[in-house]
Amino acid sequence: MKTILITGGAGFIGSHMVRFMLNKYPDYRIINLDSLTYAGNLENLRDVEDKLNYSFIKADINDADAIQKVFDDHDINGVIHLAAESHVDRSISNPTEFIHTNIVGTVNLLNAARHHWKDNYEGRLFYHVSTDEVYGSLGDTGLFTETTAYDPRSPYSASKASSDHLVRAWYHTFKLPVIISNCSNNYGGYQFPEKLIPLIIYNIKHNKPLPIYGKGENVRDWLYVVDHASAIDRIFHKGCIGETYNIGGNNEWKNIDLVKLLCKIMDDRLGRPEGTSEKLITFVTDRAGHDLRYAIDSGKLQSELGWEPSLEFSEGLEKTVDWYLANEEWLNNVTSGDYQKYYDKMYSSR
């Protein structure tokens, strides 16, 4: 039985990855390792927590001894490393936390894998999940490819760029079998509502202001989270050791246009006159170092491994809205306490 360690498995992308692997590979043993910070929530996995091939370990990737013990006690064959601090605003207010988790935590995992596998790398893989933000900012044209030079602009993206370089260093120096993927913005159910789409859905539902940075002209490529999970699965099983793969959704949207589309969908779902929610849009001071545009070229992944997104953006967005409206209890639980204080601090005074 292959044993796969998924770090950050109680988070947004991580919980979808755990669920995907459990459902597709009943003969794998899936271990979810998460420290359960504000964005990690075991409620995300209530539907699969009773599966016999699933187990959860609460541990912090900053604790090198604890991580080594997990590898040794459970004979880990493969790693899908998703654990990370990922919110740009938080990285600006507290960059040190991002350095510890995203850089030191990744090194702890790399060392644990190397020491446990003891140069016997047959059937082993360390898969590091990263972001398109490491590439910096694009102008009005062009796409990020796997050979685009790194140019991170925020403490978050700099910490992820550092971890990418370290993963490649362990591959070249120690021959550790690694693969890296860099993805565009994810959306879907179970996403903590500090991110744009769930934040807008939550605020519309509660008639709160919809904070939009600057003029809302920043462009992002959007990837449905279940499509991301399927891409990771394809790369994990079919990708080439030492390679990097970009994962994108082929969905470029200006923030303001995306928010207006969400307003229209929400007005329809809530039975409000069209245009009601748009009145909540509030432009706030732009984020420091805010990248203008991200856009991913997934051509390598599509041509070499045969993956492509399964959903059109409008369909995925409607599924996402419907999920949040159908899971109000989950949303209320995660938006109490820490989140509400954070929202009030970051947005209400702007």
Secondary structure by P-SEA (a helix, b strand, c coil): cbbbbbcccccaaaaaaaaaaaaacccbbbbbbbcccccccccccccccccccbbbbbcccccaaaaaaaaaaccccccccccccccaaaaaacaaaaaaaaaaaaaaaaaaaaaaaccccccbbbbbbbccccccccccbbbbcccccbbbccaaaaaaaaaaaaaaaaaaaccccbbbbbbcccccccccccccaaaaaaaaaacccccccccccbbbbbbcaaaaaaaaaaaaccccccbbbbbbccccccaaaaaaaaaaaaaaaacccccccccccccccccccccccccccaaaaaaaccccccccaaaaaaaaaaaaaacaaaaaaaaccaaaaaaaaccccc
